[in-house]
């Protein structure tokens, strides 16, 4: 049931970094929780802003959800199809449910990424690109 009725703003610098257990120097900020997604009426398990410290690693693992990882800062190595490959900020990984993967910092500074965890299922409706509806130009006075 959709209950959200207004735009919510979360200030990044006010979000604490939480240490992720079972990994090496991995920290996260939860951008969208499952409960927040429910309020907005869409399906996700979580959306995380993650930071991997120098020498850190998201250890090899897999999920019961699909994951999209977008590297925003630095250089990383990705365990992809049983091989390690180097990538950098701007690169995106699509990891299907059940696939073993790992991301390791390959830089001399902390790296950052956005990880989106999406439920999967055989009965999931087909996706489509979103629609946008323009509204009367009543808000543009704020831009002047």
C-alpha positions in Angstrom: 0.0 0.0 0.0 1.4 3.4 -1.0 1.5 5.8 2.0 4.2 8.3 1.0 2.6 11.6 -0.1 5.5 14.0 -0.2 9.1 14.2 -1.3 11.5 13.2 1.5 15.1 14.5 1.6 17.9 12.7 3.3 21.1 14.8 3.8 24.1 12.6 3.0 26.5 14.1 5.5 24.0 13.5 8.3 23.8 9.8 7.6 26.1 7.8 9.7 28.4 5.2 8.2 27.7 1.8 9.6 30.3 -1.0 9.6 29.1 -4.1 7.6 29.8 -7.3 9.5 31.5 -10.2 7.9 33.5 -8.1 5.4 36.7 -6.1 5.4 36.6 -2.3 5.9 33.1 -2.1 4.3 30.8 0.7 5.5 27.3 1.6 4.3 24.6 4.2 4.5 21.1 3.0 3.7 19.6 5.3 1.1 16.3 3.4 0.8 15.1 0.7 3.2 12.6 -2.0 2.3 10.1 -0.2 4.5 10.6 3.1 2.7 10.2 1.3 -0.7 6.9 -0.1 0.6 5.7 3.4 1.5 6.5 4.5 -2.0 5.0 1.5 -3.7 8.0 -0.1 -5.4 9.9 -3.4 -4.8 13.4 -3.3 -3.5 15.2 -5.0 -0.6 17.6 -2.0 0.0 19.6 0.7 -1.7 23.0 1.2 -0.1 25.7 3.8 -0.4 28.8 1.8 0.4 32.4 2.7 1.1 35.3 0.2 1.0 38.4 1.3 2.9 41.9 1.0 1.6 42.7 -2.8 1.7 39.0 -3.5 2.2 36.8 -6.0 0.4 33.2 -7.2 0.1 34.0 -10.9 0.6 32.8 -13.4 -2.0 29.0 -14.0 -1.5 25.7 -14.3 -3.3 22.1 -13.1 -2.7 18.6 -14.3 -3.2 18.1 -10.9 -5.0 19.6 -9.2 -8.0 22.2 -6.5 -7.4 23.2 -3.5 -9.4 26.5 -1.9 -8.3 27.5 1.5 -9.6 31.1 2.6 -8.7 31.1 6.3 -7.9 34.6 6.9 -6.5 37.9 5.2 -7.1 39.2 1.9 -8.6 38.0 -1.6 -7.6 38.5 -5.2 -8.6 35.3 -7.3 -9.2 35.2 -11.0 -8.9 33.1 -11.7 -12.0 32.4 -15.1 -13.4 35.3 -16.6 -11.2 37.9 -14.1 -12.4 39.1 -10.7 -11.0 38.8 -7.7 -13.3 39.7 -4.0 -12.7 37.1 -1.2 -13.0 36.7 2.4 -12.0 34.2 5.1 -11.1 31.4 5.3 -13.7 31.3 1.5 -14.3 28.2 -0.6 -13.4 27.9 -4.2 -12.5 24.6 -6.2 -13.0 24.8 -9.3 -10.7 21.9 -11.8 -11.0 20.5 -13.6 -7.9 22.6 -16.6 -6.9 25.8 -15.5 -8.6 29.0 -15.4 -6.5 30.7 -11.9 -6.6 33.1 -9.7 -4.6 34.3 -6.2 -4.8 37.7 -5.1 -3.5 39.3 -1.7 -3.1 42.1 -1.4 -5.7 43.0 2.2 -4.9 45.1 4.2 -2.4 41.9 5.9 -1.1 38.5 4.6 0.0 36.2 3.7 -2.9 32.4 4.3 -3.0 29.5 2.6 -4.8 25.8 2.6 -4.9 24.3 -0.9 -4.5 20.7 -1.6 -5.4 19.2 -4.9 -4.3 16.1 -6.0 -6.3 13.7 -8.9 -5.6 13.5 -11.4 -8.4 10.8 -13.9 -9.3 9.3 -15.9 -12.2 5.9 -14.1 -11.8 7.4 -10.6 -11.7 5.5 -8.4 -14.2 7.5 -7.1 -17.2 9.3 -3.8 -16.7 8.8 -0.7 -18.9 10.4 2.7 -19.0 8.6 5.2 -16.8 6.2 7.9 -18.0 6.8 11.6 -17.3 4.0 14.2 -17.2 4.9 17.9 -17.4 2.9 20.3 -15.2 2.0 23.9 -15.6 5.0 26.2 -15.1 4.0 27.4 -11.6 7.3 26.4 -9.9 9.9 28.0 -12.2 9.8 31.3 -10.3 12.0 29.6 -7.7 14.8 29.2 -10.3 15.0 33.0 -11.0 
